[in-house]
Amino acid sequence: MAGFQSGAHKAATKTNVELVTFARLQDIFYERWVRAMGEHYRSWGDRLFPYWDYPGKKPSKPWSRNDANKVHVAYDAFHPITAFGPLFEEQGCQWKLPMTLPILDEAGNVSGSLELRTYREVYDFVEANKERALTYFQRLYGEIE
């Protein structure tokens, strides 16, 4: 990040080593990293897809209008996870940032909001909330208590 030692350029010219700055290294691998992260979390998007796709899963209990609204709010709250799928991959696994998500309490009520400004924040959110999202939808649909 601070440059190269005096002999680095001379040594690199006699090898197949390319000297790059940290910023350049990030540029080189950024798209590969973005796609790899999208592929890594795709299975979670696939697991959640039936809960919000019409006609998808059917709840095992009668739903009120409030239950139906909770699906829409949950979709928004867990959007970085529910977005993974073929269309997201076709679009190059790109996010529109910053994104603001509603925060849900245990009862499914919106208790605040969270702003994600970077891809790292998005993927940290996904990692921290993927299982919570699945459990939330399973409870909402009456599959678990």
C-alpha positions as CSV (number, residue, x, y, z in Angstrom):
1,M,0.0,0.0,0.0
2,A,3.0,2.3,0.5
3,G,4.9,1.4,-2.6
4,F,7.6,-1.1,-3.4
5,Q,11.1,-1.6,-2.1
6,S,13.9,-0.4,-4.3
7,G,14.8,-3.8,-5.9
8,A,11.2,-4.8,-6.5
9,H,10.8,-3.3,-10.0
10,K,14.2,-4.7,-11.1
11,A,13.3,-8.2,-9.7
12,A,9.8,-8.1,-11.3
13,T,11.2,-7.4,-14.8
14,K,13.0,-10.7,-14.8
15,T,9.9,-12.7,-13.8
16,N,6.2,-13.1,-14.6
17,V,5.4,-11.1,-11.5
18,E,3.4,-7.9,-12.0
19,L,3.7,-5.3,-9.3
20,V,0.3,-3.7,-8.5
21,T,-0.9,-1.4,-5.8
22,F,-3.5,-2.5,-3.3
23,A,-6.1,-0.4,-5.1
24,R,-5.2,-2.0,-8.4
25,L,-5.4,-5.5,-6.8
26,Q,-8.9,-4.7,-5.6
27,D,-9.9,-3.5,-9.1
28,I,-8.6,-6.8,-10.6
29,F,-10.4,-9.1,-8.3
30,Y,-13.5,-7.0,-7.4
31,E,-15.9,-8.4,-10.1
32,R,-14.7,-12.0,-9.4
33,W,-15.4,-11.5,-5.7
34,V,-18.8,-10.0,-6.3
35,R,-19.8,-12.9,-8.5
36,A,-18.4,-15.5,-6.2
37,M,-20.3,-14.0,-3.2
38,G,-23.5,-14.1,-5.3
39,E,-22.9,-17.7,-6.2
40,H,-22.0,-18.5,-2.6
41,Y,-25.3,-17.2,-1.2
42,R,-27.5,-18.3,-4.1
43,S,-28.7,-21.4,-2.2
44,W,-30.2,-19.2,0.5
45,G,-32.1,-17.2,-2.1
46,D,-33.4,-20.4,-3.5
47,R,-34.5,-21.6,-0.1
48,L,-36.4,-18.4,0.5
49,F,-37.9,-18.0,-3.0
50,P,-41.0,-20.2,-2.5
51,Y,-42.1,-18.0,0.5
52,W,-42.5,-14.8,-1.5
53,D,-43.0,-16.0,-5.1
54,Y,-46.5,-16.3,-6.3
55,P,-48.0,-19.0,-6.1
56,G,-45.1,-20.4,-4.0
57,K,-45.7,-22.0,-0.6
58,K,-49.0,-22.0,1.0
59,P,-49.3,-21.2,4.7
60,S,-50.4,-24.2,6.8
61,K,-52.8,-22.0,8.8
62,P,-55.4,-19.4,7.8
63,W,-53.8,-16.0,7.2
64,S,-55.0,-12.6,8.2
65,R,-54.3,-9.5,6.2
66,N,-51.7,-8.7,8.8
67,D,-49.9,-12.0,8.1
68,A,-49.9,-11.2,4.4
69,N,-48.4,-7.8,5.1
70,K,-45.7,-9.4,7.2
71,V,-44.5,-11.3,4.2
72,H,-44.0,-8.1,2.3
73,V,-42.2,-6.4,5.2
74,A,-40.0,-9.5,5.7
75,Y,-39.2,-9.5,2.0
76,D,-37.9,-5.9,2.3
77,A,-36.1,-6.6,5.6
78,F,-34.3,-9.6,4.2
79,H,-33.9,-8.3,0.6
80,P,-30.2,-8.9,0.3
81,I,-30.9,-12.6,0.9
82,T,-34.1,-12.9,-1.1
83,A,-32.6,-11.2,-4.1
84,F,-30.1,-14.0,-4.9
85,G,-31.3,-15.9,-7.9
86,P,-31.0,-16.2,-11.7
87,L,-32.0,-12.6,-12.4
88,F,-29.5,-11.2,-9.9
89,E,-26.8,-13.2,-11.5
90,E,-27.8,-12.1,-15.0
91,Q,-27.5,-8.5,-13.8
92,G,-23.9,-9.2,-12.7
93,C,-24.7,-9.6,-8.9
94,Q,-24.8,-5.8,-8.6
95,W,-26.4,-4.0,-5.7
96,K,-27.9,-0.5,-5.7
97,L,-26.2,1.1,-2.7
98,P,-26.9,2.5,-0.3
99,M,-29.9,0.4,0.6
100,T,-32.1,0.9,3.6
101,L,-33.7,-2.1,5.2
102,P,-36.4,-2.2,7.9
103,I,-35.3,-4.0,11.1
104,L,-37.8,-6.5,12.4
105,D,-38.3,-7.4,16.1
106,E,-39.1,-10.9,17.1
107,A,-42.9,-10.2,16.6
108,G,-42.2,-9.1,13.0
109,N,-42.8,-5.4,13.8
110,V,-40.6,-2.8,12.2
111,S,-38.4,-1.4,15.0
112,G,-36.0,0.7,13.0
113,S,-33.9,0.7,9.9
114,L,-30.5,-0.3,8.7
115,E,-28.5,1.4,5.9
116,L,-26.0,-0.8,4.0
117,R,-23.5,1.3,2.1
118,T,-20.9,-1.1,0.9
119,Y,-20.8,-4.6,-0.6
120,R,-19.0,-5.8,2.5
121,E,-21.8,-4.5,4.7
122,V,-24.3,-6.3,2.4
123,Y,-22.5,-9.6,2.7
124,D,-21.9,-9.3,6.4
125,F,-25.7,-8.7,6.7
126,V,-26.4,-11.8,4.6
127,E,-24.1,-14.0,6.6
128,A,-25.5,-12.8,10.0
129,N,-29.2,-13.0,8.9
130,K,-29.6,-15.9,6.5
131,E,-30.7,-18.4,9.0
132,R,-32.9,-15.9,10.8
133,A,-34.6,-15.1,7.6
134,L,-35.4,-18.7,6.9
135,T,-36.7,-19.3,10.4
136,Y,-38.8,-16.1,10.2
137,F,-40.5,-17.3,7.0
138,Q,-41.0,-20.8,8.3
139,R,-42.7,-19.4,11.5
140,L,-44.9,-17.1,9.4
141,Y,-46.0,-19.9,7.2
142,G,-46.7,-22.2,10.2
143,E,-44.0,-24.7,9.4
144,I,-42.3,-24.4,12.8
145,E,-43.4,-22.9,16.2
